[in-house]
Amino acid sequence: MLKYTLIPLLPLLSFIINILFGRNFIKDKAHWLAVPAVFGSFVLAVSAFMDVQSGNVININIYNWIVSGNFNVTIGFLIDQLTAIMLIVVTSISTLIFIYSIGYMHGDSGYYRFFSYLSLFVFSMLILVMSNNFLLLYFGWEAVGLCSYFLIGFWFHKKSAADAGKKAFIVNRFGDFGFGLGVILVFLTFGSLEYLQVFGKANSVIGQTINIFGYNLDLITVICLLLFCGAIGKSAQMPLHVWLPDAMEGPTPVSALIHAATMVTAGVFMVARCNPLFSLSHTAMNTVAVVGGITAIFAATIGLVQNDIKRVIAYSTVSQLGYMFLALGVGAYSAGIFHLYTHAYFKALLFLGSGSVIHALHDEQNMQKMGGLKKHMPITYWVFILATLSITGIPGFAGFFSKDEILYRAYLGGEVGKGLWMLATVAALLTAFYSWRLIFLTFHGKFRGPHEQEHHLHESPKVITVPLMLLAVGAVAAGWVGIPPLLMEHGDKIGEFLAPVLGHPHGEGSHSEEMMVMGMSVLVALAGWYIAYKMYVRNPELPQKVGAKFKPVYNLLYNKYYIDELYNRIFVQPTLKFSDKVILGFFDKSIIEGVVNGVPNLIGVFSSKFRKIQTGLLSNYGLVMAAGALAIIGYMLFLR
């Protein structure tokens, strides 16, 4: 089974070679290493999936990483049903994004650097999902954060891109601080960081408490909430969601990779992996569910009025991640992973489709300056339609099956679950509206950009459109592995596959309840399409009238509830003032510069005084020598 160590090592090897030799030798041929490497990982991932499907669970330790007293951590991999699903998602999506990037990044001066960073990103995510202990998970966790900084700020000559990279890195530090404390507390509680050992001992600490600031708190709850802090940051949940929309400053393939297959899915994977711990704390589970439900509708409301095509899809990602956490919080772990799986395909397709549009419009991202692209870009248009049908939950498409399962499991989750089901259903309505709004503004109506640009509009090259068509297959068919029993007996293959790791969902409702939830889901999806059609196709001047009539609400949503401004006022400006007055004004200028400049000045003053002794007169030197001789004689006669 050591061959499976090549799954992360192939992208790592691609990164090392490209970063060392890309600038002077490989240059614009960097993809010849990167694409085969990630495709090789995909082939091995499929092999691992087949091994796991036949009943094998691979748990191998490569070597001892850290040995210090009772602290023993290995570099080891655990490939079970959950890991197998994640490996397929990460490697398949990454392979298509790498191929797409050949066309999208053609001619960029940092071409080799781009593929180097992409390879390192994939390596980091694969280490994260394959690790068999918390410390190696934490290594991959931080590595994907570092890679996101590299890739979001890839075009660092743009101030907005550089700022977005720093924002992503810094915001995630808040969540990762709690996550790090959670990992430490896991070791202090269980005496190990190995998953299987920790999860095997989980029941033994039920009822134990920990004293924090004089309060006795449930130990398992504290551990889970600390771990969840990291998930809030990495998976962009409220209130640490603010970095993800700004991540659009990176190249579009980066947006697709971050949003679909890597980084943001890390938090969902981690909570699912730690389900033996989370399932022991109702408080932690409710927290996960409530945060997810609120984030789902919160982000959806913001997406209603955004005009940047990538930013609309970014808020869609935040909202869909909320659905996943809602599922995890109500105990439907397999439903959350199922939605992660289907979401990867239709969200990658949406982002890469938007990249095709942006590529054709020479980097224009404002949907108000688009329109009428359907006739110029038919392939991009139709794959966009398929992805939109999927994300809005139209029956037969991937998103319908996974989202419907989440809504149904939330409905069965007691009073809290039913409340969150209502929020999620409203969020589904908003999702349908802003998704079709994007379609109508971008592809329908008249072209609203510069007249001279319209004559140069054309479909993207095959290196871009072929990955789009392959992703479209996933956006349509990926959900067919999770058909609910109501529609097909034994159709939920993914739930059965994940059951040994994630267990079976709790609670069963009646067929009538499931049909009602499913009907509501479809109804709101169709309602969202109809409202968007009426406003942006049949009556194009209506959105402006509605916006003017409800201007305060429109401004609130357009400015993202002013949360960025609030954070700027509370955190950024005080930090800058403290840095300017205390660090720069006092420590730097008074202490550091005082030492750096003061010591040479003191030497100068001393030297200017001391050099006066050197007069060049023999009589002065003789006088000094005589005085010295008298001092020595006096010391010997009187002071000894």
C-alpha positions, 0 to 999 in steps of 0.5 A: 500500500506504500504506492498510495504515498505517491498520491501527495508526493507526485504534486510535491515533486512537480512543485519542487522541479518547477519552482527550482528550474521553471524560471530559467529552463522550464518556463512556459512548459511547466504544465508538462510536469504539473498536469501529469503529476496531478493526473497520476494522483487521480489514477492512484486515488481511483485505485485507492477508492476501489481498494476501500470499496472492496472492504480494505481500510489503509492505515500506514505509518511511514516514519516517526516524525516527532518523539519526545517523552509520551509525545509520539507523532508519525507521518502516516496516512489513513485511507477509509471511505471518507478519505476515498471520496475526498481524494476523488474530489480533490484530484479529479477537480484539480486535474481539470483545473490544471488543464484549463489553466494552460489556456487561461494563464497562457502568456502570463509572466509567472506561468511556471510559478503559477503551476508550482503554487497550484501543485503545492496547493494540491499536495497540501490538501491531499496531506490534509485529507490523508493524514491519520493524526491531528498534527499532520492534519494541522500541517496540511491545514496551515499549508493550504492557508499558505498556498492560498496567500501565494495564489490569491495574491499571485498578481501581487503587482495589483494592490487589491490582489496583494491586500486580498492575499494578506486578508485571507492569511490574517483572517484565518489566523483567528480561526487557526489559533482556536484550532491549534488549541483544540489539537493541544487539548486533544493530546492533553485529554487522550494522550495521543493525536492518532485518530483511531486512538483518540476516537476509540477513547472518546466515550471515556471522557463523557461527563468530564469537565475543564475549568476555564476562568473559574467555570467548569465546562464540558471537556468534549464540548470545549474540544469540539468548539475549539476545533470548529473555530478552525472550520469557521475560518477555513470554510468561511463561515460567519463571522470569519467569512470576509476573506473568501469574496476578496479571494476573487482577486486571484486568477479564476482557476485559483478561485475554482480550486479554492472554492470547489476542491480544496481549502474551503472544504477542509473545515467540512472534512475536519468536522466530519472526520471528528464526528465521534467527538462532535456527536458526544456534544449537543452544544457543539452540534447545535453550534455547528448547525446554527452557524451553518444555517445563518451563514447560508441565508446571510451569504445568499442575501448578499449575493442578490445584488452583487455585480461582479460575476465571480463575487456572486459565485463566491457568496454562493460558495459561502452559502453552500458551505453553510448548508454543509455545516447545517447537515453536519450539525444535525448529525447528517454527516454523509449528507454534508459530505454528499453535498461537498462532493456534488458542490465541487463539480457544479461550483468548479464549473461555475467558476471556470465558466465565469473565467471563460466569460472574463477571458473573452471580455478581456478581464471584465467582471462586471455583469452590468457590462455584459449581456447577449453572450449566448450567441457568441459563447454557446458552449460556455452558456450551456454548461453555465445553464447545467451548473445553474440547474444543479446549484438551484436544485432542479430534479435530475441534477446533482445539486438536487439530490444532495441539497434535498437530503440536507433539507430533509435531515434538517426538517427531522432535526427537532425544533432547532432543525425545523427552524434551520430548515425554514432558513435553508429553504428561504436560502434556496429561493435566494440562491435560485434567484441570484443564480438565474440573475447571473445567467440573464445579465451575462448571456441574455439581452443586449451586449452592454459593454463597449461597442468595439469589444462586441466584434471580438467576442468569441468562444474560448479555445478547446483547452478551456471548453473541454474541461468545462464540458467534462465538469458539466457531466459531473454537475449533472450526474454526480448526484445519482449516487445518492438517490433518496429511498423515496425515489429508488430503493437502495439508491443512496449508494454514497450514504451506504458507502460512508456509513462505516465512517460517518454512521447512519443519519438519526431519525426517519420521517414519513414518506409524506414529510419527505415528499413535502420537503422535496416539493418545497425545495423544487417549488422555491427553485422554480420560484427563484427562476421565475422572479429573476426571469420577470425582473431581468428578461421580461421587465429589465427596468424593474430591478432599478425601480425596486432598488430605488424604492428599497434603497436602504436595504439595497445599500445594506446588501450591496455593502455586505452589511458593512461588516468589512467596514466594521472590522476595519473600524474595530480591528484594522485601524486601532492596529495601525494606530498602535503600530504607528505610535507604539511600535514605530514611534516608541520602540522603533524610533526611540529604542531601536534607532536610539541604540543604532544611532546613539552608540555611534554618536556616543563613540563619536563624542568620546573620540572627539574628546579623547583625540585631544590627547594626541597633541604631537608635542614631546613635552606633553607626552613626557609630562603624561609619562612622568605623571603616570610614573608618579602615580605608580610609585605613589600606589606602591608606597602608600596604598599597598 
